[in-house]
């Protein structure tokens, strides 16, 4: 089970959807404990409790957390993480909603 990211532009216009797949989530949170140092990663750790919205400023901070955690996860997950960072770096995205199950 992954986390769903819904992306919105100006005036809350729905733009797109991206999933943080379960394997990437496991790499971020279960193969190391370094995620605890990152405020925005801590907000998406628990599948069952995750229901957060980030505005553009928070998205940029979330991206910074993702970039910084990259050195602590196995290299097999770097392409998926880089793709997520690339997608979220689009400044047409003004808000994201991240939800679990």
N, C-alpha and C positions, 0 to 999 in steps of 0.2 A: 504494500500500500504506500503510495507516494503522497506528497503534499501538492495541492493544486494552487497555482498562481494565476489569478485573473488580473489582467492589465487594463488600465483605463487611461484615457487621454483627457484633454480639456473637457470641462462640463460633464465629467463622469461618463464619457463615451467609451463603451467597451471596445477594446482593441484586439486582444488576443488571450490565449491560454497557454500555460506551460506547466509541465509537471516536474517536480523534483522527484525523480524516481527513487524507489525504496533503497536500491543499492547505493546511490549517491548519498542519500540521507544516512544510511548506515556508516558509510565512509566518513562522513562529517562528524557523526556523534558517537559511534560505537567502536571505532578503531583507535580513538585517542580521546583524551580529556581536555584538550586545548580549547575546545569550543566554549568552555566556561569563561574564558577571558574576553569573549566577544558578545557585547550586549544584544546585537540584532540576531545573532545565531541562537542565543539562549531563548529568544522568543519563539523559535520554530522547532525546538528540540522534540517536544512531545506531540506525536501524531494526534492524540485524542484531545489535547487542550489547545492546539494551535488554531487560532482564529484571529489574525491580526491584519491591520491595514497599515501600509507605509505610504507617506506622501513622498514627493520627489527628493526632498532633503534626506529623509530616512532611507529611501531606496539607495541613494549614493553612499550612505553609511553602511548599509547592508552589503553593498558591493565591496566596499573596503574590507569588511569582515570576511567575505568570501575570498577575496584576493589574499588576505593575510593567513587564512587557515590552509590554503593550498599546499604549503610546504609540509604540512602535518598529515596529509592524506596520501594513500598510495597513488602512484603515477597513472594507473589505469583509469582513474577517475578525473584526471586533469582535463581531458577533452570535454567531458560533460559539464564540468564546473566552468571552464572557459566559455562554453556556449551559453550557459546561464548568465554569466557576467556580461557577455556581449549583448544578449537580448535585453537585459535590464538596463544597460548603458544607453539605450535609445531614449533620448530626452523628450520624445513625443509621449512617453509614458509618464504620467503625472501622479499616478497612484497604483498600488498593487494591493490585492487582497490575497492572503495566504491562508488556506484552510486545510485541515486534516480530516480524518474520518470521525 
